[in-house]
Amino acid sequence: TAAELAAALGRAAPSTLPAARLGRLRLIADPLAHLPATTISRVAAALGDQIEEWGRQDAPSPASR
């Protein structure tokens, strides 16, 4: 969970960071994520999916637009 990840990061993710307060922390655990190779597109797609999910959570309802 985001709370477990924040606890594991300790001082690296202080509760003053908006991402930590909102529970928007994710661990990129793909072992090839940091290589300058074609695998980065897979990581970018997964990150994009997560960001879109967060955006849908904050989207205003159609009635309030």
Biopython code that builds the backbone (N, CA, C, O; Angstrom):
import numpy as np
from Bio.PDB.StructureBuilder import StructureBuilder

atoms = [
    (1, "THR", "N", (0.834, -1.187, 0.000)),
    (1, "THR", "CA", (0.000, 0.000, 0.000)),
    (1, "THR", "C", (0.874, 1.245, 0.000)),
    (1, "THR", "O", (2.078, 1.175, 0.251)),
    (2, "ALA", "N", (0.262, 2.367, -0.280)),
    (2, "ALA", "CA", (1.013, 3.626, -0.277)),
    (2, "ALA", "C", (1.561, 3.931, 1.111)),
    (2, "ALA", "O", (2.670, 4.450, 1.242)),
    (3, "ALA", "N", (0.792, 3.613, 2.145)),
    (3, "ALA", "CA", (1.257, 3.868, 3.513)),
    (3, "ALA", "C", (2.471, 3.012, 3.848)),
    (3, "ALA", "O", (3.409, 3.490, 4.485)),
    (4, "GLU", "N", (2.460, 1.765, 3.428)),
    (4, "GLU", "CA", (3.610, 0.883, 3.669)),
    (4, "GLU", "C", (4.832, 1.375, 2.918)),
    (4, "GLU", "O", (5.944, 1.340, 3.445)),
    (5, "LEU", "N", (4.634, 1.836, 1.689)),
    (5, "LEU", "CA", (5.755, 2.342, 0.904)),
    (5, "LEU", "C", (6.320, 3.601, 1.545)),
    (5, "LEU", "O", (7.539, 3.757, 1.624)),
    (6, "ALA", "N", (5.460, 4.498, 2.004)),
    (6, "ALA", "CA", (5.928, 5.717, 2.666)),
    (6, "ALA", "C", (6.717, 5.372, 3.924)),
    (6, "ALA", "O", (7.746, 5.987, 4.206)),
    (7, "ALA", "N", (6.232, 4.387, 4.679)),
    (7, "ALA", "CA", (6.943, 3.967, 5.890)),
    (7, "ALA", "C", (8.305, 3.382, 5.541)),
    (7, "ALA", "O", (9.288, 3.636, 6.237)),
    (8, "ALA", "N", (8.368, 2.606, 4.473)),
    (8, "ALA", "CA", (9.628, 1.991, 4.057)),
    (8, "ALA", "C", (10.621, 3.049, 3.577)),
    (8, "ALA", "O", (11.828, 2.900, 3.770)),
    (9, "LEU", "N", (10.120, 4.114, 2.954)),
    (9, "LEU", "CA", (10.996, 5.173, 2.469)),
    (9, "LEU", "C", (11.465, 6.085, 3.594)),
    (9, "LEU", "O", (12.481, 6.768, 3.471)),
    (10, "GLY", "N", (10.716, 6.088, 4.686)),
    (10, "GLY", "CA", (11.114, 6.883, 5.845)),
    (10, "GLY", "C", (11.284, 8.349, 5.524)),
    (10, "GLY", "O", (10.367, 8.993, 5.013)),
    (11, "ARG", "N", (12.446, 8.872, 5.820)),
    (11, "ARG", "CA", (12.704, 10.301, 5.631)),
    (11, "ARG", "C", (12.767, 10.696, 4.167)),
    (11, "ARG", "O", (12.701, 11.884, 3.851)),
    (12, "ALA", "N", (12.893, 9.735, 3.270)),
    (12, "ALA", "CA", (12.934, 10.055, 1.843)),
    (12, "ALA", "C", (11.562, 10.464, 1.317)),
    (12, "ALA", "O", (11.469, 11.072, 0.250)),
    (13, "ALA", "N", (10.501, 10.142, 2.046)),
    (13, "ALA", "CA", (9.137, 10.515, 1.649)),
    (13, "ALA", "C", (8.417, 11.135, 2.836)),
    (13, "ALA", "O", (7.503, 10.529, 3.396)),
    (14, "PRO", "N", (8.824, 12.344, 3.224)),
    (14, "PRO", "CA", (8.185, 12.960, 4.384)),
    (14, "PRO", "C", (6.707, 13.233, 4.124)),
    (14, "PRO", "O", (6.294, 13.435, 2.982)),
    (15, "SER", "N", (5.930, 13.237, 5.180)),
    (15, "SER", "CA", (4.488, 13.435, 5.048)),
    (15, "SER", "C", (4.142, 14.832, 4.550)),
    (15, "SER", "O", (2.984, 15.103, 4.232)),
    (16, "THR", "N", (5.129, 15.724, 4.476)),
    (16, "THR", "CA", (4.872, 17.065, 3.950)),
    (16, "THR", "C", (4.805, 17.081, 2.428)),
    (16, "THR", "O", (4.331, 18.055, 1.843)),
    (17, "LEU", "N", (5.270, 16.020, 1.780)),
    (17, "LEU", "CA", (5.189, 15.948, 0.327)),
    (17, "LEU", "C", (3.751, 15.675, -0.093)),
    (17, "LEU", "O", (3.117, 14.767, 0.446)),
    (18, "PRO", "N", (3.222, 16.442, -1.046)),
    (18, "PRO", "CA", (1.852, 16.195, -1.484)),
    (18, "PRO", "C", (1.621, 14.757, -1.942)),
    (18, "PRO", "O", (0.570, 14.186, -1.653)),
    (19, "ALA", "N", (2.566, 14.169, -2.638)),
    (19, "ALA", "CA", (2.396, 12.793, -3.119)),
    (19, "ALA", "C", (2.224, 11.823, -1.957)),
    (19, "ALA", "O", (1.412, 10.901, -2.036)),
    (20, "ALA", "N", (2.967, 12.018, -0.897)),
    (20, "ALA", "CA", (2.847, 11.138, 0.266)),
    (20, "ALA", "C", (1.519, 11.365, 0.983)),
    (20, "ALA", "O", (0.873, 10.406, 1.406)),
    (21, "ARG", "N", (1.106, 12.628, 1.123)),
    (21, "ARG", "CA", (-0.171, 12.935, 1.775)),
    (21, "ARG", "C", (-1.351, 12.355, 1.011)),
    (21, "ARG", "O", (-2.323, 11.899, 1.614)),
    (22, "LEU", "N", (-1.270, 12.369, -0.314)),
    (22, "LEU", "CA", (-2.375, 11.898, -1.151)),
    (22, "LEU", "C", (-2.309, 10.406, -1.436)),
    (22, "LEU", "O", (-3.195, 9.867, -2.100)),
    (23, "GLY", "N", (-1.272, 9.726, -0.946)),
    (23, "GLY", "CA", (-1.139, 8.294, -1.188)),
    (23, "GLY", "C", (-0.761, 7.970, -2.612)),
    (23, "GLY", "O", (-1.119, 6.911, -3.128)),
    (24, "ARG", "N", (-0.043, 8.870, -3.252)),
    (24, "ARG", "CA", (0.338, 8.676, -4.648)),
    (24, "ARG", "C", (1.814, 8.321, -4.775)),
    (24, "ARG", "O", (2.576, 8.963, -5.497)),
    (25, "LEU", "N", (2.179, 7.297, -4.062)),
    (25, "LEU", "CA", (3.542, 6.777, -4.138)),
    (25, "LEU", "C", (3.474, 5.421, -4.811)),
    (25, "LEU", "O", (2.603, 4.610, -4.495)),
    (26, "ARG", "N", (4.363, 5.176, -5.712)),
    (26, "ARG", "CA", (4.445, 3.877, -6.371)),
    (26, "ARG", "C", (5.907, 3.482, -6.467)),
    (26, "ARG", "O", (6.781, 4.322, -6.677)),
    (27, "LEU", "N", (6.153, 2.212, -6.311)),
    (27, "LEU", "CA", (7.502, 1.670, -6.424)),
    (27, "LEU", "C", (7.656, 1.071, -7.811)),
    (27, "LEU", "O", (6.867, 0.217, -8.217)),
    (28, "ILE", "N", (8.663, 1.513, -8.530)),
    (28, "ILE", "CA", (8.968, 0.932, -9.837)),
    (28, "ILE", "C", (9.922, -0.220, -9.573)),
    (28, "ILE", "O", (11.104, -0.013, -9.297)),
    (29, "ALA", "N", (9.396, -1.433, -9.661)),
    (29, "ALA", "CA", (10.171, -2.620, -9.298)),
    (29, "ALA", "C", (10.692, -3.384, -10.501)),
    (29, "ALA", "O", (11.280, -4.455, -10.348)),
    (30, "ASP", "N", (10.487, -2.854, -11.676)),
    (30, "ASP", "CA", (10.975, -3.520, -12.883)),
    (30, "ASP", "C", (12.500, -3.457, -12.888)),
    (30, "ASP", "O", (13.061, -2.362, -12.871)),
    (31, "PRO", "N", (13.185, -4.599, -12.911)),
    (31, "PRO", "CA", (14.653, -4.585, -12.841)),
    (31, "PRO", "C", (15.310, -3.921, -14.054)),
    (31, "PRO", "O", (16.480, -3.542, -13.993)),
    (32, "LEU", "N", (14.577, -3.780, -15.138)),
    (32, "LEU", "CA", (15.147, -3.151, -16.330)),
    (32, "LEU", "C", (14.720, -1.695, -16.492)),
    (32, "LEU", "O", (15.005, -1.075, -17.517)),
    (33, "ALA", "N", (14.042, -1.150, -15.493)),
    (33, "ALA", "CA", (13.474, 0.197, -15.599)),
    (33, "ALA", "C", (14.516, 1.292, -15.790)),
    (33, "ALA", "O", (14.223, 2.324, -16.393)),
    (34, "HIS", "N", (15.707, 1.083, -15.293)),
    (34, "HIS", "CA", (16.709, 2.144, -15.333)),
    (34, "HIS", "C", (17.730, 1.975, -16.454)),
    (34, "HIS", "O", (18.750, 2.664, -16.494)),
    (35, "LEU", "N", (17.444, 1.058, -17.352)),
    (35, "LEU", "CA", (18.350, 0.861, -18.476)),
    (35, "LEU", "C", (17.888, 1.685, -19.677)),
    (35, "LEU", "O", (16.691, 1.750, -19.955)),
    (36, "PRO", "N", (18.805, 2.304, -20.377)),
    (36, "PRO", "CA", (18.423, 3.058, -21.582)),
    (36, "PRO", "C", (18.188, 2.082, -22.745)),
    (36, "PRO", "O", (19.026, 1.927, -23.633)),
    (37, "ALA", "N", (17.040, 1.444, -22.704)),
    (37, "ALA", "CA", (16.732, 0.422, -23.709)),
    (37, "ALA", "C", (15.244, 0.481, -24.032)),
    (37, "ALA", "O", (14.523, 1.330, -23.508)),
    (38, "THR", "N", (14.796, -0.403, -24.880)),
    (38, "THR", "CA", (13.394, -0.424, -25.275)),
    (38, "THR", "C", (12.475, -0.781, -24.117)),
    (38, "THR", "O", (11.268, -0.554, -24.202)),
    (39, "THR", "N", (13.016, -1.334, -23.038)),
    (39, "THR", "CA", (12.182, -1.669, -21.880)),
    (39, "THR", "C", (11.614, -0.422, -21.214)),
    (39, "THR", "O", (10.619, -0.512, -20.495)),
    (40, "ILE", "N", (12.222, 0.734, -21.437)),
    (40, "ILE", "CA", (11.740, 1.957, -20.809)),
    (40, "ILE", "C", (10.334, 2.288, -21.287)),
    (40, "ILE", "O", (9.573, 2.910, -20.546)),
    (41, "SER", "N", (9.968, 1.892, -22.498)),
    (41, "SER", "CA", (8.615, 2.176, -22.984)),
    (41, "SER", "C", (7.579, 1.407, -22.163)),
    (41, "SER", "O", (6.476, 1.905, -21.939)),
    (42, "ARG", "N", (7.919, 0.216, -21.719)),
    (42, "ARG", "CA", (7.016, -0.572, -20.879)),
    (42, "ARG", "C", (6.813, 0.124, -19.535)),
    (42, "ARG", "O", (5.694, 0.195, -19.028)),
    (43, "VAL", "N", (7.888, 0.628, -18.971)),
    (43, "VAL", "CA", (7.814, 1.338, -17.697)),
    (43, "VAL", "C", (7.020, 2.635, -17.865)),
    (43, "VAL", "O", (6.193, 2.973, -17.019)),
    (44, "ALA", "N", (7.272, 3.350, -18.946)),
    (44, "ALA", "CA", (6.551, 4.599, -19.202)),
    (44, "ALA", "C", (5.056, 4.345, -19.369)),
    (44, "ALA", "O", (4.242, 5.132, -18.886)),
    (45, "ALA", "N", (4.688, 3.270, -20.038)),
    (45, "ALA", "CA", (3.271, 2.941, -20.215)),
    (45, "ALA", "C", (2.617, 2.621, -18.884)),
    (45, "ALA", "O", (1.495, 3.059, -18.627)),
    (46, "ALA", "N", (3.293, 1.870, -18.039)),
    (46, "ALA", "CA", (2.743, 1.536, -16.720)),
    (46, "ALA", "C", (2.596, 2.791, -15.867)),
    (46, "ALA", "O", (1.593, 2.946, -15.171)),
    (47, "LEU", "N", (3.573, 3.682, -15.911)),
    (47, "LEU", "CA", (3.499, 4.930, -15.166)),
    (47, "LEU", "C", (2.363, 5.803, -15.695)),
    (47, "LEU", "O", (1.624, 6.408, -14.918)),
    (48, "GLY", "N", (2.230, 5.865, -17.011)),
    (48, "GLY", "CA", (1.134, 6.633, -17.608)),
    (48, "GLY", "C", (-0.224, 6.107, -17.193)),
    (48, "GLY", "O", (-1.138, 6.886, -16.924)),
    (49, "ASP", "N", (-0.364, 4.791, -17.139)),
    (49, "ASP", "CA", (-1.626, 4.180, -16.685)),
    (49, "ASP", "C", (-1.936, 4.594, -15.253)),
    (49, "ASP", "O", (-3.082, 4.904, -14.926)),
    (50, "GLN", "N", (-0.917, 4.598, -14.399)),
    (50, "GLN", "CA", (-1.124, 4.972, -13.000)),
    (50, "GLN", "C", (-1.532, 6.431, -12.884)),
    (50, "GLN", "O", (-2.431, 6.762, -12.112)),
    (51, "ILE", "N", (-0.887, 7.302, -13.636)),
    (51, "ILE", "CA", (-1.214, 8.730, -13.590)),
    (51, "ILE", "C", (-2.636, 8.962, -14.083)),
    (51, "ILE", "O", (-3.362, 9.776, -13.511)),
    (52, "GLU", "N", (-3.043, 8.260, -15.134)),
    (52, "GLU", "CA", (-4.418, 8.378, -15.622)),
    (52, "GLU", "C", (-5.416, 7.917, -14.562)),
    (52, "GLU", "O", (-6.467, 8.535, -14.392)),
    (53, "GLU", "N", (-5.097, 6.839, -13.851)),
    (53, "GLU", "CA", (-5.983, 6.358, -12.785)),
    (53, "GLU", "C", (-6.130, 7.421, -11.698)),
    (53, "GLU", "O", (-7.240, 7.678, -11.233)),
    (54, "TRP", "N", (-5.027, 8.036, -11.293)),
    (54, "TRP", "CA", (-5.094, 9.091, -10.293)),
    (54, "TRP", "C", (-5.945, 10.250, -10.803)),
    (54, "TRP", "O", (-6.713, 10.836, -10.040)),
    (55, "GLY", "N", (-5.815, 10.587, -12.087)),
    (55, "GLY", "CA", (-6.602, 11.669, -12.671)),
    (55, "GLY", "C", (-8.088, 11.365, -12.651)),
    (55, "GLY", "O", (-8.897, 12.255, -12.392)),
    (56, "ARG", "N", (-8.457, 10.128, -12.921)),
    (56, "ARG", "CA", (-9.876, 9.752, -12.877)),
    (56, "ARG", "C", (-10.419, 9.847, -11.457)),
    (56, "ARG", "O", (-11.592, 10.167, -11.270)),
    (57, "GLN", "N", (-9.596, 9.579, -10.465)),
    (57, "GLN", "CA", (-10.035, 9.665, -9.077)),
    (57, "GLN", "C", (-10.359, 11.102, -8.690)),
    (57, "GLN", "O", (-11.225, 11.333, -7.846)),
    (58, "ASP", "N", (-9.683, 12.060, -9.289)),
    (58, "ASP", "CA", (-9.865, 13.472, -8.950)),
    (58, "ASP", "C", (-10.794, 14.197, -9.913)),
    (58, "ASP", "O", (-11.077, 15.380, -9.718)),
    (59, "ALA", "N", (-11.274, 13.516, -10.943)),
    (59, "ALA", "CA", (-12.100, 14.173, -11.942)),
    (59, "ALA", "C", (-13.426, 14.631, -11.331)),
    (59, "ALA", "O", (-14.057, 13.887, -10.580)),
    (60, "PRO", "N", (-13.841, 15.843, -11.653)),
    (60, "PRO", "CA", (-15.129, 16.312, -11.121)),
    (60, "PRO", "C", (-16.275, 15.533, -11.767)),
    (60, "PRO", "O", (-16.163, 15.053, -12.895)),
    (61, "SER", "N", (-17.342, 15.424, -11.051)),
    (61, "SER", "CA", (-18.498, 14.724, -11.609)),
    (61, "SER", "C", (-19.089, 15.564, -12.732)),
    (61, "SER", "O", (-18.947, 16.787, -12.713)),
    (62, "PRO", "N", (-19.748, 14.944, -13.711)),
    (62, "PRO", "CA", (-20.314, 15.707, -14.837)),
    (62, "PRO", "C", (-21.266, 16.816, -14.390)),
    (62, "PRO", "O", (-21.338, 17.857, -15.043)),
    (63, "ALA", "N", (-21.993, 16.617, -13.297)),
    (63, "ALA", "CA", (-22.937, 17.610, -12.818)),
    (63, "ALA", "C", (-22.256, 18.863, -12.284)),
    (63, "ALA", "O", (-22.855, 19.939, -12.287)),
    (64, "SER", "N", (-21.006, 18.739, -11.824)),
    (64, "SER", "CA", (-20.317, 19.896, -11.227)),
    (64, "SER", "C", (-19.412, 20.613, -12.198)),
    (64, "SER", "O", (-18.767, 21.591, -11.820)),
    (65, "ARG", "N", (-19.341, 20.166, -13.425)),
    (65, "ARG", "CA", (-18.455, 20.828, -14.417)),
    (65, "ARG", "C", (-19.025, 22.109, -14.920)),
    (65, "ARG", "O", (-18.407, 22.777, -15.750)),
]
sb = StructureBuilder()
sb.init_structure("model")
sb.init_model(0)
sb.init_chain("A")
sb.init_seg("    ")
for serial, (resi, resn, name, xyz) in enumerate(atoms, 1):
    if name == "N":
        sb.init_residue(resn, " ", resi, " ")
    sb.init_atom(name, np.array(xyz, "f"), 0.0, 1.0, " ", f" {name:<3s}", serial, name[0])
structure = sb.get_structure()
